[in-house]
């Protein structure tokens, strides 16, 4: 049987996830709403 407490203690998050989170928070990311608004303004 899996000991969930033991597994949680061993858990280490992926570095890529942490790095990506930092990039997403630090930069102004264009979301789908902004893309759609930009497309409709050009028409």
LINKANOR-V759644 format. One record per backbone hydrogen bond with DSSP energy under -1.0 kcal/mol. NH is the residue of the N-H (numbers start at 1). CO is the residue of the C=O. E is the energy in kcal/mol with one decimal. If there is no record, write none. Layout:
NH|CO|E ; NH|CO|E
This chain:
4|2|-1.0 ; 7|3|-2.2 ; 8|4|-2.6 ; 9|5|-1.9 ; 10|6|-1.4 ; 11|7|-1.0 ; 18|14|-1.6 ; 19|15|-2.8 ; 20|16|-2.6 ; 21|17|-2.2 ; 22|18|-1.9 ; 23|19|-2.0 ; 24|20|-2.6 ; 25|21|-2.0 ; 26|22|-2.1 ; 27|23|-1.7 ; 29|27|-1.1 ; 35|31|-1.8 ; 36|32|-2.4 ; 37|33|-2.5 ; 38|34|-2.3 ; 39|35|-2.2 ; 40|36|-2.4 ; 41|37|-1.8 ; 42|38|-1.1
